[in-house]
Amino acid sequence: METDSALATLAALAHPTRLDAFRLLIRHEPEGLSTGQLVEASKLSQSTLSTHLAVLAGAGLVTAEKRGRQQIQRANIDRLRALMSFLVKDCCQGRPELCEPLLAELTCC
């Protein structure tokens, strides 16, 4: 991941509604959630939530898949992994023991 891509991804997450929606989708991987379920959980109108989903999709964080008459929204775990790797790539100046607490926290996920 390049810096511009990381910034776009972080910018997409820098809104409470989008961050909440993304975290909810993460909790429901790999099944995803229908747009209707996300609307219900967020208590927003469908058009407002769709706008936020479009921002997340534009940043590569969310993908939509049509299943019957429903749109299933899914978190893009590969994109999240790329962002996390970008953020910690040069972590700890070659001293892995300093990163162990971070890695242990991520391992339980």
GROMACS elastic network, one bead per residue, 0.5 to 0.9 nm:
[ bonds ]
;  ai    aj funct       b0    kb
    1     4     6  0.83613   500
    1     5     6  0.62847   500
    1     6     6  0.65212   500
    1    79     6  0.89537   500
    1    82     6  0.61880   500
    1    83     6  0.69324   500
    1    85     6  0.83875   500
    1    86     6  0.62357   500
    2     5     6  0.53380   500
    2     6     6  0.62219   500
    2     7     6  0.86995   500
    2    86     6  0.78562   500
    3     6     6  0.50448   500
    3     7     6  0.61127   500
    3     8     6  0.86392   500
    3    86     6  0.83385   500
    4     7     6  0.50947   500
    4     8     6  0.62377   500
    4     9     6  0.86380   500
    5     8     6  0.51361   500
    5     9     6  0.62075   500
    5    10     6  0.86179   500
    5    59     6  0.78956   500
    5    83     6  0.87478   500
    6     9     6  0.50649   500
    6    10     6  0.60833   500
    6    11     6  0.84522   500
    6    82     6  0.86473   500
    6    83     6  0.61645   500
    6    86     6  0.75000   500
    6    87     6  0.84595   500
    7    10     6  0.50747   500
    7    11     6  0.59343   500
    7    12     6  0.85302   500
    8    11     6  0.50309   500
    8    12     6  0.62183   500
    8    13     6  0.87799   500
    8    58     6  0.88776   500
    8    59     6  0.60894   500
    9    12     6  0.52183   500
    9    13     6  0.65460   500
    9    14     6  0.87800   500
    9    56     6  0.79059   500
    9    58     6  0.88044   500
    9    59     6  0.51800   500
    9    60     6  0.74437   500
    9    61     6  0.73252   500
    9    79     6  0.86538   500
    9    80     6  0.88414   500
    9    83     6  0.76596   500
   10    13     6  0.51258   500
   10    14     6  0.61185   500
   10    59     6  0.86357   500
   10    83     6  0.84470   500
   11    15     6  0.77922   500
   11    59     6  0.85798   500
   12    15     6  0.69054   500
   12    18     6  0.70502   500
   12    19     6  0.80498   500
   12    52     6  0.86140   500
   12    55     6  0.61003   500
   12    56     6  0.57316   500
   12    58     6  0.84240   500
   12    59     6  0.64398   500
   12    61     6  0.84752   500
   13    16     6  0.76175   500
   13    17     6  0.86016   500
   13    18     6  0.57543   500
   13    20     6  0.87652   500
   13    22     6  0.78797   500
   13    55     6  0.89744   500
   13    56     6  0.74574   500
   13    61     6  0.89631   500
   14    17     6  0.89148   500
   14    18     6  0.74494   500
   14    19     6  0.68063   500
   15    18     6  0.54036   500
   15    19     6  0.59854   500
   15    20     6  0.85000   500
   15    52     6  0.89923   500
   16    19     6  0.51337   500
   16    20     6  0.59965   500
   16    21     6  0.85107   500
   17    20     6  0.51601   500
   17    21     6  0.61039   500
   17    22     6  0.85589   500
   17    42     6  0.76793   500
   17    49     6  0.82719   500
   17    52     6  0.73977   500
   18    21     6  0.50530   500
   18    22     6  0.60242   500
   18    23     6  0.84859   500
   18    49     6  0.85535   500
   18    52     6  0.58871   500
   18    53     6  0.72331   500
   18    55     6  0.81992   500
   18    56     6  0.70548   500
   19    22     6  0.51496   500
   19    23     6  0.60923   500
   19    24     6  0.85119   500
   20    23     6  0.51649   500
   20    24     6  0.60892   500
   20    25     6  0.86109   500
   20    42     6  0.82154   500
   21    24     6  0.50670   500
   21    25     6  0.62028   500
   21    26     6  0.86373   500
   21    38     6  0.71520   500
   21    41     6  0.86557   500
   21    42     6  0.74947   500
   21    49     6  0.88627   500
   21    52     6  0.86172   500
   21    53     6  0.81489   500
   22    25     6  0.50489   500
   22    26     6  0.61725   500
   22    27     6  0.87241   500
   22    53     6  0.88342   500
   22    56     6  0.79445   500
   22    61     6  0.77340   500
   22    62     6  0.76029   500
   22    74     6  0.86278   500
   22    75     6  0.65228   500
   23    27     6  0.63516   500
   23    28     6  0.88000   500
   23    75     6  0.84120   500
   24    27     6  0.51582   500
   24    28     6  0.65162   500
   24    33     6  0.87664   500
   24    38     6  0.82927   500
   24    41     6  0.88640   500
   24    75     6  0.88501   500
   25    28     6  0.50283   500
   25    29     6  0.63642   500
   25    30     6  0.88046   500
   25    31     6  0.89614   500
   25    32     6  0.60384   500
   25    33     6  0.67751   500
   25    38     6  0.85925   500
   25    62     6  0.84627   500
   25    73     6  0.73996   500
   25    74     6  0.59514   500
   25    75     6  0.54272   500
   26    29     6  0.54129   500
   26    30     6  0.81980   500
   26    32     6  0.80849   500
   26    74     6  0.77180   500
   26    75     6  0.56842   500
   26    76     6  0.84489   500
   26    77     6  0.78203   500
   27    30     6  0.86548   500
   27    32     6  0.85682   500
   28    31     6  0.59735   500
   28    32     6  0.52229   500
   28    33     6  0.68413   500
   28    74     6  0.80079   500
   28    75     6  0.84810   500
   29    32     6  0.53394   500
   29    33     6  0.85667   500
   29    74     6  0.68756   500
   29    75     6  0.70032   500
   29    77     6  0.86327   500
   30    74     6  0.73337   500
   30    75     6  0.82699   500
   31    72     6  0.83288   500
   31    73     6  0.88232   500
   31    74     6  0.73892   500
   32    72     6  0.59886   500
   32    73     6  0.54388   500
   32    75     6  0.72643   500
   33    36     6  0.79799   500
   33    37     6  0.60477   500
   33    38     6  0.66304   500
   33    71     6  0.82811   500
   33    72     6  0.53079   500
   33    73     6  0.53742   500
   33    74     6  0.67544   500
   34    37     6  0.51702   500
   34    38     6  0.64641   500
   34    39     6  0.86919   500
   34    64     6  0.89780   500
   34    70     6  0.62207   500
   34    71     6  0.55085   500
   34    73     6  0.58441   500
   34    74     6  0.87974   500
   35    38     6  0.50649   500
   35    39     6  0.61444   500
   35    40     6  0.86185   500
   35    46     6  0.78843   500
   35    49     6  0.84250   500
   35    50     6  0.80701   500
   35    64     6  0.89984   500
   35    70     6  0.74053   500
   35    71     6  0.59072   500
   35    72     6  0.62573   500
   35    73     6  0.64182   500
   36    40     6  0.61536   500
   36    41     6  0.85808   500
   36    46     6  0.75940   500
   36    70     6  0.82098   500
   36    71     6  0.84030   500
   37    40     6  0.50687   500
   37    41     6  0.61208   500
   37    42     6  0.85367   500
   38    41     6  0.50542   500
   38    42     6  0.59777   500
   38    43     6  0.83284   500
   38    44     6  0.87907   500
   38    46     6  0.87841   500
   38    49     6  0.78830   500
   38    73     6  0.85494   500
   39    42     6  0.52098   500
   39    43     6  0.58200   500
   39    44     6  0.57302   500
   39    45     6  0.65015   500
   39    46     6  0.58184   500
   39    48     6  0.89370   500
   39    49     6  0.64577   500
   39    50     6  0.87453   500
   40    43     6  0.52469   500
   40    44     6  0.73423   500
   40    45     6  0.86999   500
   40    46     6  0.89525   500
   41    44     6  0.82128   500
   42    45     6  0.85444   500
   42    49     6  0.78906   500
   44    47     6  0.82098   500
   44    48     6  0.63237   500
   44    49     6  0.61504   500
   45    48     6  0.52817   500
   45    49     6  0.62343   500
   45    50     6  0.84746   500
   46    49     6  0.51768   500
   46    50     6  0.59009   500
   46    51     6  0.85947   500
   47    51     6  0.62900   500
   47    52     6  0.88577   500
   48    51     6  0.52325   500
   48    52     6  0.66305   500
   48    53     6  0.88222   500
   49    52     6  0.50925   500
   49    53     6  0.61370   500
   49    54     6  0.85610   500
   50    54     6  0.60565   500
   50    55     6  0.87132   500
   51    54     6  0.51199   500
   51    55     6  0.65789   500
   51    56     6  0.89183   500
   52    55     6  0.51980   500
   52    56     6  0.64350   500
   52    57     6  0.86472   500
   53    56     6  0.50047   500
   53    57     6  0.59689   500
   53    58     6  0.83975   500
   53    62     6  0.72036   500
   53    63     6  0.89626   500
   53    73     6  0.86031   500
   54    58     6  0.59343   500
   54    59     6  0.85735   500
   54    62     6  0.84055   500
   55    58     6  0.50171   500
   55    59     6  0.63572   500
   55    60     6  0.87376   500
   55    61     6  0.87890   500
   55    62     6  0.88955   500
   56    59     6  0.51810   500
   56    60     6  0.63829   500
   56    61     6  0.52575   500
   56    62     6  0.55919   500
   56    63     6  0.85622   500
   57    61     6  0.55243   500
   57    63     6  0.59739   500
   57    64     6  0.82049   500
   58    61     6  0.75497   500
   58    62     6  0.80956   500
   59    62     6  0.78654   500
   59    79     6  0.88966   500
   60    63     6  0.73260   500
   60    75     6  0.89302   500
   60    76     6  0.69336   500
   60    79     6  0.65146   500
   61    74     6  0.84562   500
   61    75     6  0.58730   500
   61    77     6  0.76839   500
   61    78     6  0.86271   500
   61    79     6  0.59970   500
   61    80     6  0.69930   500
   62    73     6  0.65833   500
   62    74     6  0.55063   500
   62    76     6  0.53051   500
   62    77     6  0.88206   500
   62    79     6  0.88938   500
   63    72     6  0.82125   500
   63    73     6  0.57689   500
   63    74     6  0.53213   500
   63    75     6  0.64919   500
   63    76     6  0.65279   500
   64    71     6  0.60951   500
   64    72     6  0.54461   500
   64    74     6  0.62764   500
   64    75     6  0.89803   500
   65    70     6  0.82768   500
   65    71     6  0.55907   500
   65    72     6  0.50976   500
   65    73     6  0.65259   500
   65    74     6  0.79524   500
   66    69     6  0.69835   500
   66    70     6  0.58175   500
   66    72     6  0.61058   500
   66    73     6  0.88766   500
   67    70     6  0.52847   500
   67    71     6  0.61917   500
   67    72     6  0.67278   500
   68    71     6  0.80780   500
   74    77     6  0.87489   500
   75    78     6  0.88259   500
   75    79     6  0.85758   500
   75    80     6  0.83665   500
   76    79     6  0.54220   500
   76    80     6  0.65418   500
   76    81     6  0.88065   500
   77    81     6  0.60553   500
   77    82     6  0.85372   500
   78    82     6  0.61316   500
   78    83     6  0.86346   500
   79    82     6  0.50369   500
   79    83     6  0.62332   500
   79    84     6  0.86333   500
   80    83     6  0.51093   500
   80    84     6  0.61538   500
   80    85     6  0.85244   500
   81    84     6  0.51082   500
   81    85     6  0.60288   500
   81    86     6  0.84771   500
   82    85     6  0.50909   500
   82    86     6  0.60517   500
   82    87     6  0.86243   500
   83    86     6  0.50293   500
   83    87     6  0.62074   500
   83    88     6  0.87957   500
   84    87     6  0.51534   500
   84    88     6  0.63894   500
   84    89     6  0.82666   500
   85    88     6  0.53429   500
   85    89     6  0.54236   500
   86    89     6  0.52282   500
   86    90     6  0.83210   500
   87    90     6  0.79347   500
   87    91     6  0.80510   500
   88    92     6  0.84181   500
   88    99     6  0.87478   500
   90    93     6  0.62532   500
   90    94     6  0.76064   500
   91    94     6  0.71450   500
   91    95     6  0.79972   500
   91    96     6  0.79189   500
   91    98     6  0.82712   500
   91    99     6  0.68708   500
   92    95     6  0.51682   500
   92    96     6  0.64083   500
   92    97     6  0.81478   500
   92    98     6  0.58708   500
   92    99     6  0.63604   500
   93    96     6  0.81062   500
   94    97     6  0.89454   500
   94    98     6  0.89926   500
   95    98     6  0.59142   500
   95    99     6  0.75274   500
   96    99     6  0.52238   500
   96   100     6  0.63779   500
   97   100     6  0.51709   500
   97   101     6  0.81061   500
   98   101     6  0.72056   500
   98   102     6  0.83831   500
   99   102     6  0.53648   500
   99   103     6  0.62410   500
   99   104     6  0.86220   500
  100   103     6  0.50451   500
  100   104     6  0.59490   500
  100   105     6  0.85417   500
  101   104     6  0.50818   500
  101   105     6  0.62258   500
  101   106     6  0.87264   500
  102   105     6  0.51648   500
  102   106     6  0.63303   500
  102   107     6  0.86018   500
  103   106     6  0.50891   500
  103   107     6  0.59539   500
  103   108     6  0.88996   500
  104   107     6  0.50261   500
  104   108     6  0.67523   500
  105   108     6  0.58269   500
  105   109     6  0.73437   500
  106   109     6  0.53826   500
